[in-house]
Amino acid sequence: MGESQIGRPRVRRRPLFSIAVAAVASVVGAVLAVTVTAGPAAAAPPVASVGAGYGHTCAVGTDATLWCWGSNWSGELGDGTNTTRTTPARVGTATNWSRIEAGSNYACATRTDRTLWCWGGNRRGQLGDGSTTNRNAPVQVGTATTWAGVSAGDSHTCGVRTDGSLWCWGFNRLGQLGLGTDDYYVTAPVRVGTASNWASVTAGYAHTCGTRTDGTLWCWGDSSSGQIGTGSLSYSTTPAQVGTATTWSGATAGFLHTCAVRTDRTLWCWGNNGYGQLGASGTLQSAPVQVGSVNTWSAVNAGYDSSCASRTDGSLWCWGNNMAGGLGDGTTTSRSAPTRVGTATTWTTGLVAGYHSCGVRTDGGLWCWGYNGNSQLGDGTTTDRSTPAQVNLPG
């Protein structure tokens, strides 16, 4: 669940839902070395993009290779099997992957040629291949070569194309596709309205939000907890503008809440607040409320019942549900205000939050923590971790 904008404060989704339409975080340097039998050590590829679903994680290396690990019951690892992997496993042989987004039990990714590929669970048509058949290897979504970004939710997916058009597909029971129709699900991309100035999109559990190039924010779908931010607790089957502000740089849709950063680097959240995932007081908020008074936020990602965000000083902060250590603060105590994750000042805008969370540092190192019952932390175990631990992609 999340998304971002080049040149502005970034906001990332997935995740749940991950996700978002976003620019790939730029990272430099190399991480760790793998010893070989002859010649110099081979460097493990640094990470450029990470996505986290419920029980699986995927990452794109700066060498444009794709790796996944964790649960694989629906084929969400994309390696041609349904075998759970406790450490990163390579997805195919392609070396032109650009960005990865993970839904609950599936994943989608763009390539450098701007094609779009999805795999994993497909019960509601969320893979966009015209079927409801699960896929354990990437399948191309149509033939378009103009995908700028994609966001994978629980059972629906949305993407923005280079012409500024917005497309959605998958589950639509609560209008989360924004089509204004009562279709239960749609198995291939359908254009949302006629606007051609969409800049980003983020898909949550049953709601969706997107920003336009004029800085406006629009949301639609389920709003039973106020998660579309329009002041309503009903649902909307078409995009509805959130307030009148024209300073939104992106949004990230979680399970029943949404967060966003503005161009002045203030942070705002709304929706369900049962675990403190809004970073504010109260049970729910049906319109955006500012998180504290800090104006140095650079990126935020909304998960199931938690949120994580980075600041311009490179620090990382998380809040909300912490039952499995997903906030990374060394405890399992839920937090209703942003709580700092360690003391590192090298966190980038590449981050995903959920029952397990992951983040990329400036040297390209990938770190994960939280729930690990399906080996989604990639450390070869099923032991939960309440503080970040580094994940190494094979060299």
Secondary structure, DSSP 8 states (H G I E B T S, - for coil): --B--TTS--B--TTTT-EE--------S-EEEE--SSSS-EEE--EEEEEE-SSEEEEEETTS-EEEEE--TTSTT-SSS---EEEEEE-SS---EEEEEE-SSEEEEEETTS-EEEEE--TTSTT-SSS---EEEEEE-SS-S-EEEEEE-SSEEEEEETTS-EEEEEE-TTSTT-SSS--SEEEEEEE-SS---EEEEEE-SSEEEEEETTS-EEEEE--TTSTT-SS-SS-EEEEEE-SS-S-EEEEEE-SSEEEEEETT--EEEEEE-TTSTTSSSSSEEEEEEE-SS---EEEEEE-SSEEEEEETTS-EEEEE--TTSTT-SSS---EEEEEE-SS---EEEEEE-SSEEEEEETTS-EEEEE--TTSTT-SSS---EEEEEEE----
